[in-house]
Amino acid sequence: MAGNKTGFAHGQLKAIVERIERLEEEKKAIAGDIKEVYAEAKANGFDTKILRKVISLRRKEAAERAEEQSMLDVYMAALGMIPGSAEEAA
């Protein structure tokens, strides 16, 4: 009885590993496709660093983006990186 259960676990484990391997291959192919799209964008004059930032921001909810921008403004002001901020005058 125990041998039968071990055989099932072996078969299940093998199936899981094979699925993960297939998905990893698909992920690699998709990553290659994304790289090609960025190369195309760059060839058409788009700034890929900015595109990556825009895509990152689009994944976030509006409230999360606003909170992030607010904190960024606070930090930048504290470092004197915003014109008219207190640290810039110092």
Backbone as numpy.savetxt, mean C-alpha at the origin, in Angstrom:
# Nx Ny Nz CAx CAy CAz Cx Cy Cz
-7.13 -45.84 12.30 -7.95 -44.64 12.30 -7.09 -43.38 12.30
-6.03 -43.37 13.13 -5.15 -42.20 13.22 -4.44 -41.96 11.90
-4.06 -43.03 11.21 -3.38 -42.89 9.93 -4.25 -42.22 8.88
-5.55 -42.53 8.90 -6.49 -41.92 7.97 -6.59 -40.42 8.20
-6.62 -40.02 9.47 -6.71 -38.60 9.82 -5.43 -37.87 9.39
-4.28 -38.52 9.56 -3.01 -37.93 9.16 -2.96 -37.76 7.65
-3.47 -38.75 6.93 -3.51 -38.66 5.48 -4.38 -37.51 5.01
-5.52 -37.32 5.68 -6.41 -36.20 5.34 -5.71 -34.88 5.61
-5.06 -34.77 6.78 -4.36 -33.53 7.14 -3.24 -33.26 6.13
-2.56 -34.29 5.71 -1.49 -34.15 4.71 -2.06 -33.61 3.40
-3.16 -34.20 2.96 -3.79 -33.76 1.72 -4.30 -32.34 1.82
-4.87 -31.99 2.96 -5.38 -30.64 3.18 -4.23 -29.63 3.21
-3.16 -29.99 3.89 -1.99 -29.12 3.96 -1.39 -28.89 2.57
-1.28 -29.96 1.80 -0.73 -29.84 0.45 -1.60 -28.91 -0.41
-2.92 -29.04 -0.29 -3.84 -28.20 -1.06 -3.69 -26.73 -0.67
-3.56 -26.49 0.63 -3.39 -25.11 1.10 -2.09 -24.51 0.58
-1.01 -25.27 0.68 0.29 -24.79 0.21 0.24 -24.49 -1.29
-0.37 -25.37 -2.06 -0.47 -25.16 -3.50 -1.31 -23.92 -3.84
-2.40 -23.69 -3.08 -3.21 -22.48 -3.30 -2.40 -21.23 -3.01
-1.66 -21.25 -1.91 -0.82 -20.09 -1.56 0.22 -19.86 -2.65
0.84 -20.90 -3.14 1.84 -20.76 -4.20 1.22 -20.15 -5.46
0.02 -20.60 -5.83 -0.66 -20.03 -7.01 -0.95 -18.55 -6.79
-1.45 -18.21 -5.60 -1.76 -16.81 -5.30 -0.50 -15.94 -5.30
0.60 -16.48 -4.80 1.87 -15.74 -4.82 2.30 -15.46 -6.27
2.12 -16.43 -7.15 2.44 -16.23 -8.56 1.55 -15.16 -9.18
0.25 -15.20 -8.85 -0.68 -14.19 -9.35 -0.31 -12.81 -8.83
0.08 -12.75 -7.56 0.48 -11.48 -6.95 1.71 -10.92 -7.67
2.66 -11.79 -8.00 3.85 -11.36 -8.71 3.48 -10.81 -10.09
2.57 -11.48 -10.77 2.13 -11.03 -12.09 1.41 -9.69 -12.00
0.57 -9.52 -10.99 -0.17 -8.26 -10.81 0.81 -7.14 -10.48
1.80 -7.42 -9.63 2.81 -6.41 -9.29 3.54 -5.96 -10.54
3.82 -6.89 -11.44 4.46 -6.55 -12.71 3.56 -5.67 -13.56
2.27 -5.98 -13.57 1.31 -5.17 -14.33 1.24 -3.75 -13.77
1.23 -3.63 -12.46 1.16 -2.31 -11.82 2.42 -1.52 -12.16
3.55 -2.17 -12.13 4.82 -1.51 -12.47 4.76 -0.97 -13.90
4.20 -1.75 -14.80 4.06 -1.32 -16.19 3.16 -0.09 -16.32
2.08 -0.06 -15.56 1.16 1.09 -15.61 1.86 2.35 -15.09
2.64 2.20 -14.01 3.40 3.35 -13.51 4.42 3.82 -14.55
5.07 2.89 -15.22 6.03 3.26 -16.27 5.33 4.00 -17.41
4.14 3.55 -17.76 3.35 4.21 -18.80 2.97 5.62 -18.36
2.55 5.75 -17.09 2.19 7.06 -16.56 3.39 8.00 -16.60
4.55 7.48 -16.20 5.78 8.29 -16.21 6.13 8.72 -17.64
5.99 7.80 -18.57 6.28 8.12 -19.98 5.34 9.19 -20.52
4.15 9.29 -19.93 3.19 10.30 -20.34 3.30 11.59 -19.54
4.37 11.70 -18.73 4.64 12.94 -18.03 4.06 13.05 -16.63
3.47 11.98 -16.10 2.92 12.03 -14.75 4.00 11.73 -13.73
3.90 12.37 -12.57 4.83 12.15 -11.47 4.35 10.91 -10.71
5.11 9.82 -10.79 4.67 8.57 -10.19 4.66 8.61 -8.66
5.53 9.41 -8.07 5.53 9.55 -6.61 4.21 10.16 -6.15
3.75 11.18 -6.87 2.48 11.82 -6.55 1.32 10.87 -6.83
1.40 10.12 -7.92 0.35 9.13 -8.21 0.22 8.12 -7.08
1.33 7.64 -6.58 1.30 6.67 -5.47 0.65 7.29 -4.23
0.95 8.57 -3.96 0.35 9.26 -2.82 -1.15 9.41 -3.02
-1.58 9.79 -4.23 -3.01 9.94 -4.53 -3.73 8.61 -4.33
-3.14 7.53 -4.80 -3.76 6.21 -4.65 -3.86 5.84 -3.17
-2.82 6.14 -2.42 -2.83 5.89 -0.98 -3.95 6.68 -0.30
-4.09 7.94 -0.68 -5.12 8.79 -0.08 -6.53 8.33 -0.45
-6.71 7.84 -1.68 -8.03 7.39 -2.12 -8.51 6.16 -1.36
-7.57 5.41 -0.78 -7.93 4.23 0.00 -8.52 4.59 1.36
-8.28 5.82 1.79 -8.69 6.26 3.13 -10.03 6.97 3.08
-10.72 6.91 4.20 -11.98 7.65 4.35 -11.65 9.14 4.45
-12.62 9.99 4.09 -12.42 11.44 4.12 -12.01 11.92 5.51
-12.63 11.39 6.55 -12.30 11.81 7.92 -10.86 11.45 8.28
-10.43 10.28 7.84 -9.06 9.84 8.12 -8.06 10.74 7.39
-8.39 11.09 6.13 -7.51 12.00 5.37 -7.43 13.36 6.04
-8.58 13.88 6.50 -8.62 15.20 7.14 -7.80 15.19 8.43
-7.93 14.12 9.22 -7.17 14.02 10.47 -5.67 13.96 10.18
-5.30 13.17 9.18 -3.89 13.06 8.80 -3.35 14.41 8.35
-4.11 15.14 7.54 -3.68 16.44 7.05 -3.55 17.43 8.20
-4.48 17.36 9.14 -4.44 18.25 10.30 -3.18 18.01 11.12
-2.86 16.76 11.37 -1.65 16.43 12.13 -0.39 16.85 11.37
-0.41 16.65 10.06 0.72 17.06 9.24 0.92 18.57 9.33
-0.17 19.33 9.29 -0.09 20.78 9.41 0.49 21.20 10.76
0.06 20.53 11.83 0.57 20.83 13.17 2.07 20.59 13.23
2.51 19.46 12.73 3.93 19.12 12.77 4.75 20.09 11.93
4.24 20.38 10.73 4.97 21.30 9.84 5.05 22.70 10.44
3.97 23.16 11.06 3.98 24.47 11.70 4.99 24.49 12.84
5.03 23.42 13.62 5.97 23.34 14.73 7.42 23.37 14.26
7.64 22.89 13.06 9.00 22.87 12.50 9.29 24.10 11.64
8.34 25.03 11.58 8.54 26.25 10.81 8.48 26.05 9.31
7.78 25.03 8.88 7.70 24.70 7.46 6.49 25.32 6.77
5.64 26.02 7.53 4.46 26.67 6.97 4.68 28.17 7.06
4.58 28.89 5.94 4.78 30.35 5.97 3.88 31.01 7.01
4.46 31.88 7.83 3.71 32.60 8.84 3.59 31.85 10.16
4.16 30.63 10.24 4.07 29.89 11.51 5.02 30.48 12.53
4.78 30.20 13.80 5.56 30.77 14.90 7.04 30.40 14.80
7.34 29.17 14.46 8.74 28.73 14.40 9.50 29.40 13.25
8.79 29.68 12.17 9.44 30.32 11.03 9.93 31.71 11.41
9.16 32.41 12.23 9.50 33.77 12.64 10.68 33.76 13.61
10.89 32.66 14.30 11.95 32.59 15.33 13.33 32.48 14.78
